[in-house]
Amino acid sequence: MLFVQTGQGVEILSPIGILIILIGLVITVGFPFAMIKFGKKS
């Protein structure tokens, strides 16, 4: 796990930090959901 720390890299409340969090959520939640939803075409 990577933890974002203030003063060391990316600010969480900056647009870049928010973008990184959103991308992380899409990858960890959206991708498995899409695989389950669109993967079963039998």
Secondary structure, DSSP 8 states (H G I E B T S, - for coil): ----BTTBS--TTSHHHHHHHHHHHIIIIIHHHHHHHHH---
